[in-house]
Amino acid sequence: MAAEKTTTIRMDPRTLKRVDGIARAMSRSRAWVINQAVERYLDYEEWFVGAVKRGLKEAEAGELAEHEAVVRRWESKRGAKVDARR
């Protein structure tokens, strides 16, 4: 495991209070909660950047969906959700 490095961040008091509340609820340290939050954020952002890049490549290659097909699929999914709630 690589050596950990220390950094400093500034947080508004409300956010820090929320971090501390989660830390207490989970019996974890403030640092642990912040590290988990940063890891989750980075995982999501890396995924998102990759998805956008793949989408742009597909668009440049002409691999686009027809508007009508997207609308039909969306309406089908929306209808399934409504049916599931009944």
C-alpha positions as CSV (number, residue, x, y, z in Angstrom):
1,M,0.0,0.0,0.0
2,A,1.3,3.4,-0.9
3,A,2.1,5.9,1.9
4,E,-0.7,8.2,2.7
5,K,-0.2,11.9,2.2
6,T,-1.8,14.7,4.2
7,T,-3.7,17.5,2.5
8,T,-5.9,20.3,3.8
9,I,-9.3,21.3,2.6
10,R,-11.7,24.1,3.5
11,M,-15.3,23.3,4.2
12,D,-18.2,25.4,5.3
13,P,-19.4,24.6,8.8
14,R,-22.6,23.0,7.7
15,T,-20.8,20.5,5.5
16,L,-18.2,19.7,8.2
17,K,-21.1,19.1,10.7
18,R,-22.6,16.6,8.2
19,V,-19.3,14.8,7.8
20,D,-18.9,14.6,11.5
21,G,-22.5,13.3,11.9
22,I,-21.8,10.5,9.4
23,A,-18.5,9.7,11.1
24,R,-20.2,9.4,14.5
25,A,-23.1,7.3,13.1
26,M,-20.6,4.9,11.5
27,S,-18.0,4.9,14.3
28,R,-15.4,6.1,11.8
29,S,-13.0,9.0,11.7
30,R,-13.7,12.3,9.8
31,A,-10.7,11.4,7.6
32,W,-12.3,8.0,6.7
33,V,-15.6,9.6,5.7
34,I,-13.9,12.3,3.6
35,N,-11.7,9.7,1.9
36,Q,-14.7,7.5,1.1
37,A,-16.6,10.5,-0.3
38,V,-13.6,11.5,-2.5
39,E,-13.2,7.9,-3.8
40,R,-16.9,7.7,-4.7
41,Y,-16.8,11.0,-6.4
42,L,-13.7,10.1,-8.4
43,D,-15.2,6.7,-9.4
44,Y,-18.3,8.4,-10.7
45,E,-16.4,11.2,-12.5
46,E,-14.0,8.7,-14.2
47,W,-16.9,6.6,-15.3
48,F,-18.8,9.7,-16.6
49,V,-15.8,11.0,-18.6
50,G,-15.3,7.6,-20.1
51,A,-19.0,7.3,-21.0
52,V,-18.9,10.7,-22.7
53,K,-15.8,9.9,-24.6
54,R,-17.3,6.6,-25.8
55,G,-20.5,8.4,-26.8
56,L,-18.6,11.1,-28.8
57,K,-16.7,8.3,-30.6
58,E,-20.0,6.6,-31.5
59,A,-21.5,9.9,-32.7
60,E,-18.4,10.7,-34.8
61,A,-18.7,7.2,-36.3
62,G,-22.4,7.9,-37.2
63,E,-23.7,5.4,-34.6
64,L,-26.7,7.5,-33.6
65,A,-30.2,6.5,-32.5
66,E,-33.2,7.7,-34.4
67,H,-35.3,10.2,-32.3
68,E,-38.5,8.1,-32.7
69,A,-36.8,5.0,-31.5
70,V,-35.6,6.8,-28.4
71,V,-39.0,8.2,-27.7
72,R,-40.6,4.7,-28.1
73,R,-38.1,3.2,-25.7
74,W,-38.6,5.9,-23.2
75,E,-42.3,5.7,-23.3
76,S,-42.1,1.9,-23.0
77,K,-40.0,2.2,-19.8
78,R,-42.2,4.9,-18.4
79,G,-45.2,2.7,-19.0
80,A,-43.6,-0.3,-17.3
81,K,-42.9,1.8,-14.2
82,V,-46.5,3.0,-14.0
83,D,-47.8,-0.5,-14.4
84,A,-45.4,-1.7,-11.7
85,R,-46.9,0.8,-9.2
86,R,-50.4,-0.4,-9.7
